[in-house]
Amino acid sequence: MRRLSSTVVVVAGDRAPDVVSALDGLHNVRAITRGERPAAEVTETVTRARATYVVHDADPLADVGAAWADFFDGTAPTGGLEVAIEAALTGLRGDRLILPDYYVVLDPDDLPATRRHWWLGVLAGAAPTRVVPAPASAAVVGEMLGHLAPGRWWPDDLDGWLRALPQAVPDRVGLPRDPSMRG
């Protein structure tokens, strides 16, 4: 998986396209909205962009996050999460998808509980400073860009981390494991 010289930020949430498009024109920011384009096409645009910050709304793990939430909400078809994980891994290995340096999650308190656990539990548990909650405001997100904290990158064993997601239970993600509860 490749990493870029620009700081790549995915803005996620219902108002992400509006927030991202409003960031276009900021100094050192290249804003890219997905629209109807496939994620791989957005990835190609992101890799060609030359700016300090490349901000977009094409989350490479969107299908995994939706499948994870559906899995734990009991609304997913059997095997749906596993299929989404394997598709994401294939896209990441083939450089058709790129993990961002940061996720800015808009209005996480307004999300359904399981989706909130995806963002602030699963993803933040894997890379704590790489997931940042924010109000759905281009001014706030634009201001945050220069203040993003460095921290641990996504897990080195991306395959193992993603394939373990069916065991990453909401409300328990990120909690220390009790050694007496081993099975």
N, C-alpha and C positions, 0 to 999 in steps of 0.2 A: 504494500500500500504506500502510495506516495504522499508526501507532505509538501506543501507549497511555501514559497518565501513570503507570501502575503498571510496575514492573519485572517482566517476564514471563519465567519460567524453565520450560523443559521438562526434566523428569527422564526420562532414557532408559535402558533396560536391562530385563532380565528381571524385576527386582524393583521397577521404577518404581511400579506401582500401590500396593504396600505402603508404600514410602517416602513417596510423595505423601500418601496417606491419613493416615500417622502425623504429618505436618506440620500437619494441620488443628488449629486451636486455638492455634497459636503467635501471639504478638502481631504484628500487621501482616502476617500471611500468610493468604491465601485459597488453600486447597488444593482442586484439582478433579481427580477421577479420571475418565477417559474411560468406562471400563466398555464397554458395548455401544453407546454413542451414536456417531453419525457425527462426524467431526472438525469439520464446520461447526457442529454444535450446541454442541460444546465451545468453539469460537471465540466463539460468541455469548455463552456464559456468561462466558468470559474478558473480553470487552469490557465487560460490565456489572459486573464485580467491582470493588470499591473497597477496595483495600488497597495497602500499599507494595509487597508482593511477591505476585504471582499465580503459583502453582506448579501445573503440570499435567503429564500424561503423554501428551497427544495431539500427537505430533510432526508438524508440518505437512510435513516432508520425509521422513517414514517410508517412503513408497512409493518415493521417488526413491533413498533410501539402500539399500533392499532391492534395487531394480532395478540400481543401480550395482554392488553386491556380486555379484549374480547374473550381470551382464554380464561382469565380470572373472573370475568363477569358471567361466564357460562354461556356466551352467545356465539362463540367461534365454532366452526366445523372442526371435526376431529382432524388433527394434523396441520391445521392452518398456521399455528405459530411456528412449527418446525419448517414448513414450506417457506414462510416469510424469512426465517433466519437463514436458511440455505440460499435463498435468492439474494439476500443482502450480502452474505459472504462471497457469493459468486461475483456480484457487482463490485465489491470492495477489492477483491483479488484481481479482477480484470481492469481496475482503475476506471470503471464506468460510474462508480460512486466514490466519494471521498469524505471521510469523517472530518467534521469541522474542528477548528481549534476550540470554539465555544458554541454553546446553545444559549440564546436569550429566549426565555419562555415567557410569553405575554400573558398577563393576568392569570397566573396559575391557581389562585383561589377560586376562580370562576369555573375551573375544569371539573368534570366528574371525578370522584375520589380515585378511581383506579387509574385514570389518565394522569392525575396529579402524582400518584405514586410512581408512574413510569418516569416522569421527568425528575421529580425531586427525591425519588428513592433509588430506582434502578440506575438511571444515567448519572445522577449526582453521586451515588454510592461508588460508581466506577471511576469517576474523575470529579471530585468535589468542587473544585474551583472552576470547572469547565461548563457548569450549568448555572445560569444566572437568571433569577426571576426578575421581571420588570413589568411596569404598567404598559399598556398598549399605547405608547406615546413615542413618536419619532424623535422628539426633542430629548426625552429621557434616554432612549436607546442610543442616540447619537452622542450624548454626553458620556454614557457608560463605556463607549468603545475605547477611549483613552485611559480608562481605569480598570480594565479587565486584569485580574490577578493571575500571575503565572501559577502553574501547579502541575500535578501529575497528569500525564497524557492518558489516553484511553488504555485499557489493559493490553499488555504485550501479547497475551494469549487471547486474541480477539475471538478465534474459533471457540475456545473453551468457554469464554465469558458469554458469548451469544447463545451457544448451545445449552448453557446451564439456566437460561432464562425461565424455562418451565418450572424450575424449583425456586425462583425468586418471587416469593409470595408478598403481595401488597401488605402493608402495615408491619412487615418484618424485614424488608429489604434495608440493608445498612445497619441493622442491629447486630451487636456482637453475638456470636454463637455460644450457647451454653454447652461446655464440654460434657456435662452430665447427660445431655439429651441426644448424644450420638446413637445412631441406630445401626 
